[in-house]
Amino acid sequence: MVGEKKRYAVISHFYVCFGYSNPICTMGEVAVLVIRLIIYMCFVVSKQTKSYNKLHGNFTYSAFNAKGWCVLKNNIIIAGVPRAGKSTISHRLSKTFGYQHVSMDSINAGLERCFPELGIDTSGADSSFKALATLSAKIAPFIRAMLDSGEYDEFKPGMVLDVFQLLPEDYMKYLHVANCEIHYFITSDVTADERLALLKKYDNPNHYTFYKPEDELRKKCANIVEISKLVKKQCEKFNLPYYETAKDRDKVFEQFIARIDKTNVGR
């Protein structure tokens, strides 16, 4: 009996850390200890991940290979607010790695014109959070149906879809278990005026905002900043990757592309 207890003397030192004063433990107590250690290690890993995300701008990915490169899934969703770089980074992924670039804006335009009974209105007339949440709840299952069709899994890599009206909470509800991953691009760390300056910097005659009066654009920019804060909060809640692009936009893009494993895209 004494020999059996001595065999677990080392483990029992950890046991004391979990609230037990007896430095010697039995087999049953060791089993309880192991379970508690597992729970504790899961907690530590979670805390370290959140700390890493905070320190490195939340550059988190679905998987890394042995060399630390990001391994992208077969289908990627690039989501976030207008003029944060969704189309730009989607085009980069398409050109560099061969993903089929699909714009949800084009699909929404077809749905709005041909199926008005669906109630999908992306005109921006109603820019409230409630309107965004309503659209997101409709678009998320639509995207899931696109993925479930299997059409984009016939080739590797598949598609990169850029979309605005998709909140993290709806991604988790409808798409988290699908063959895709998501990356959010936002601008939450600026004022409305700074966001307006950013919009003007990348605006051109092909964008609908190019012809809008400045007062209207300033209101839209203030709303975009608030939406960015909402998206950021939800991303942190669900541990989803997000990227602030209002400052050092090109640098953020280069870091995103540079960390991708170019030999293992579309797993």
Secondary structure, DSSP 8 states (H G I E B T S, - for coil): -HHHHHHTHHHHHHHHHTT---S---HHHHHHHHHHHHHHHHHHHHHHHHHHHHHTTS---S-B-TTS-B---SSEEEEESTTSSHHHHHHHHHHHH--EEEEHHHHHHHHHHH-GGG----SSS--SHHHHHHHHHHHHHHHHHHHHT-GGGSSSS-EEEEESS--HHHHHHHTTTSS-EEEEEE--SS-HHHHHHHHHHH--TTSGGGGS-HHHHHHHHHHHHHHHHHHHHHHHHHT--EEE-SSSHHHHHHHHHHTB-TTS---
